[in-house]
Amino acid sequence: MDFYDVINKRKSVKKFKNTKICEEKLGRIINTAMLAPSWKNKTSYKFIIVDDSYKKEKISECIKNSSDEAMQAIKDAPILSIVVGEPEDSGNVDGKPLYLVDSAIALEHFVLAAASEGYGTCWIASFDEDKIRQYLSIPFNFKVVALTPVGEIQEEKPHNPIKNVNEHVFLNTWNIPYSRKKEKVLS
């Protein structure tokens, strides 16, 4: 699949089939995440792959939002991927904790690889971290950054519309729209 096709294919999925994920494909997805860059190559992140139904159920109860769609997605998807980062093993540059950036890049590699393999994902970042840490025996020096259910898509939905380039991309200075090319980057 072409890179831009992968980008177009990736979207937040909340309805999954509970069919097993091919181990070979999952291996490629995980290996892709391990290729992600990190600050000073510290690789301060780790992944936890959860396929145990009881643990997925308990983790789903940790989600903080007004909708139960994310909770149900965690229960329905065959696996849940959780990225954790170790702040002390990374760096902090000008008040920016780089373990968050490193973990986010790795998870983005993961979700793009999952899309390439034909699977859906949904980035979730609002949860009770202490409870997840307890359920998965995560050491206290690690922070739970984000998680995503992974599985075959049960219900296709359109991708969110592409953002208006003139509102989100500037040229040479703040608030001067980048408008050299009006062509749509992704179609």
Backbone torsions as a table, in degrees:
resi	resn	phi	psi	omega
1	MET	NA	135.4	177.6
2	ASP	-62.7	146.9	-178.3
3	PHE	-54.3	-45.7	-177.5
4	TYR	-69.1	-29.7	173.3
5	ASP	-64.4	-39.8	177.9
6	VAL	-62.0	-45.8	179.5
7	ILE	-59.7	-43.9	178.4
8	ASN	-66.8	-33.6	-177.5
9	LYS	-73.1	-32.2	-177.4
10	ARG	-71.8	124.6	175.9
11	LYS	-153.3	164.7	179.6
12	SER	-74.7	118.0	-177.7
13	VAL	-110.4	133.9	179.3
14	LYS	-123.3	1.6	177.4
15	LYS	-125.3	114.8	-174.3
16	PHE	-119.6	149.9	166.7
17	LYS	-81.4	146.3	179.3
18	ASN	-94.9	52.7	177.0
19	THR	-99.3	143.3	-176.2
20	LYS	-60.2	143.3	176.6
21	ILE	-86.1	135.3	178.1
22	CYS	-61.5	125.8	-177.9
23	GLU	-59.4	-37.4	179.7
24	GLU	-64.6	-43.3	178.3
25	LYS	-66.3	-43.0	178.4
26	LEU	-61.0	-39.1	177.0
27	GLY	-60.5	-41.9	178.3
28	ARG	-66.0	-39.0	179.0
29	ILE	-62.6	-47.3	-179.9
30	ILE	-63.5	-44.0	179.5
31	ASN	-62.2	-35.4	177.0
32	THR	-63.2	-41.9	177.5
33	ALA	-62.1	-34.1	-179.3
34	MET	-73.1	-12.0	176.2
35	LEU	-87.0	-4.7	-177.0
36	ALA	-64.3	142.4	176.6
37	PRO	-71.8	158.7	174.4
38	SER	-147.7	156.3	-177.5
39	TRP	-58.2	123.3	-178.6
40	LYS	53.7	26.3	-180.0
41	ASN	54.0	35.1	-178.1
42	LYS	-76.5	-26.8	-178.7
43	THR	46.0	62.8	-176.8
44	SER	-79.9	3.3	-178.1
45	TYR	-103.5	157.1	173.8
46	LYS	-137.6	154.8	175.5
47	PHE	-113.7	144.4	171.2
48	ILE	-120.7	121.0	176.9
49	ILE	-98.9	122.3	-176.9
50	VAL	-113.0	120.0	174.5
51	ASP	-120.6	0.6	178.8
52	ASP	-77.5	121.3	-175.3
53	SER	-60.1	-41.2	-179.6
54	TYR	-62.8	-45.1	-179.5
55	LYS	-66.0	-39.5	177.0
56	LYS	-62.0	-40.9	177.9
57	GLU	-60.3	-47.8	-179.8
58	LYS	-63.2	-42.2	179.5
59	ILE	-66.5	-37.0	179.1
60	SER	-60.2	-30.5	179.3
61	GLU	-72.4	-11.3	-179.3
62	CYS	-88.7	-7.3	-175.8
63	ILE	-72.0	134.7	-179.5
64	LYS	-109.6	96.3	170.4
65	ASN	-163.9	171.3	-175.1
66	SER	-84.1	-8.3	-178.6
67	SER	-112.5	148.0	177.7
68	ASP	-96.6	10.0	179.6
69	GLU	-60.0	-45.7	-179.6
70	ALA	-66.2	-39.4	178.3
71	MET	-60.9	-45.9	-179.2
72	GLN	-66.5	-38.0	179.1
73	ALA	-60.0	-42.1	178.9
74	ILE	-61.6	-42.4	-179.3
75	LYS	-69.0	-37.4	-174.3
76	ASP	-80.7	-36.6	-177.0
77	ALA	-66.2	145.2	-178.8
78	PRO	-67.2	-28.4	175.5
79	ILE	-137.7	160.6	175.1
80	LEU	-127.0	130.7	178.0
81	SER	-109.6	129.9	-179.3
82	ILE	-122.8	129.6	176.3
83	VAL	-106.7	131.3	177.1
84	VAL	-122.7	151.5	179.8
85	GLY	-130.7	151.8	179.1
86	GLU	-108.3	103.9	-177.0
87	PRO	-54.9	-40.5	-176.8
88	GLU	-70.8	-23.0	-179.3
89	ASP	-88.3	-4.8	179.2
90	SER	-108.9	-147.5	179.3
91	GLY	-135.5	170.3	177.5
92	ASN	-135.0	109.3	-177.0
93	VAL	-113.0	119.2	-179.9
94	ASP	51.7	41.4	178.2
95	GLY	79.7	4.3	178.7
96	LYS	-98.6	114.6	177.9
97	PRO	-75.6	110.9	-172.0
98	LEU	-75.8	-13.7	175.0
99	TYR	-61.6	-31.4	177.8
100	LEU	-66.9	-43.3	179.3
101	VAL	-65.3	-48.4	-179.2
102	ASP	-59.2	-44.2	-179.8
103	SER	-65.7	-40.5	-179.8
104	ALA	-65.7	-40.8	178.0
105	ILE	-62.8	-44.3	-179.6
106	ALA	-62.7	-42.7	179.2
107	LEU	-68.3	-34.6	176.2
108	GLU	-64.3	-42.3	173.8
109	HIS	-56.7	-43.7	-178.7
110	PHE	-60.1	-50.7	-176.0
111	VAL	-69.2	-33.6	176.4
112	LEU	-68.3	-40.2	177.1
113	ALA	-64.6	-39.3	177.6
114	ALA	-61.5	-42.5	177.5
115	ALA	-62.0	-41.2	178.9
116	SER	-62.2	-32.5	-180.0
117	GLU	-85.8	-0.7	177.1
118	GLY	94.5	14.4	-178.5
119	TYR	-107.9	154.5	175.9
120	GLY	-99.3	158.6	178.2
121	THR	-145.1	167.9	174.7
122	CYS	-150.9	109.7	-179.0
123	TRP	-65.3	123.6	-179.8
124	ILE	-124.9	127.9	-177.3
125	ALA	-132.6	9.0	179.8
126	SER	-115.9	104.7	-173.5
127	PHE	-160.1	166.7	175.5
128	ASP	-85.1	98.9	-175.1
129	GLU	-61.2	-41.6	-177.2
130	ASP	-61.6	-40.3	179.5
131	LYS	-68.2	-42.0	178.1
132	ILE	-62.5	-43.2	178.2
133	ARG	-56.8	-44.3	-179.6
134	GLN	-64.8	-47.5	-177.0
135	TYR	-62.7	-29.8	-175.2
136	LEU	-110.7	7.7	178.9
137	SER	55.9	42.0	-179.7
138	ILE	-79.7	129.4	179.0
139	PRO	-60.6	150.7	-176.1
140	PHE	-68.2	-17.2	178.0
141	ASN	-78.5	-5.6	176.1
142	PHE	-103.7	145.3	175.7
143	LYS	-110.0	136.0	174.8
144	VAL	-77.3	119.4	-174.9
145	VAL	-93.6	-50.5	-177.5
146	ALA	-164.3	167.8	177.2
147	LEU	-146.2	160.1	176.7
148	THR	-148.0	131.8	167.2
149	PRO	-70.7	152.8	-179.4
150	VAL	-137.6	131.8	176.5
151	GLY	177.8	-179.8	175.8
152	GLU	-67.2	139.6	-176.8
153	ILE	-77.1	126.7	178.1
154	GLN	-85.7	-35.6	-174.6
155	GLU	-133.9	115.2	177.4
156	GLU	-73.6	142.8	174.1
157	LYS	-140.0	156.8	-179.2
158	PRO	-69.4	154.2	175.5
159	HIS	-69.5	148.7	173.0
160	ASN	-58.6	148.9	-179.7
161	PRO	-61.0	147.5	177.2
162	ILE	-64.1	142.0	179.4
163	LYS	-67.5	153.0	177.5
164	ASN	-72.6	113.6	-177.5
165	VAL	-55.8	-41.3	-177.3
166	ASN	-66.1	-20.4	178.2
167	GLU	-92.6	-19.0	-171.9
168	HIS	-122.2	-8.1	-179.6
169	VAL	-129.6	125.7	-178.7
170	PHE	-113.9	159.5	-178.8
171	LEU	-117.1	117.6	174.4
172	ASN	68.7	-22.5	179.5
173	THR	-159.7	166.1	-178.9
174	TRP	-63.3	135.9	171.6
175	ASN	69.1	15.7	169.7
176	ILE	-103.0	107.6	-173.4
177	PRO	-58.7	139.3	171.2
178	TYR	-78.1	109.0	-175.6
179	SER	-137.0	26.6	179.6
180	ARG	-62.1	-40.7	-178.3
181	LYS	-123.6	129.8	179.5
182	LYS	-93.0	-2.1	-176.7
183	GLU	-68.4	147.8	178.7
184	LYS	-76.2	127.8	-178.2
185	VAL	-70.0	-45.0	-179.8
186	LEU	-116.2	139.0	177.3
187	SER	-134.3	NA	NA
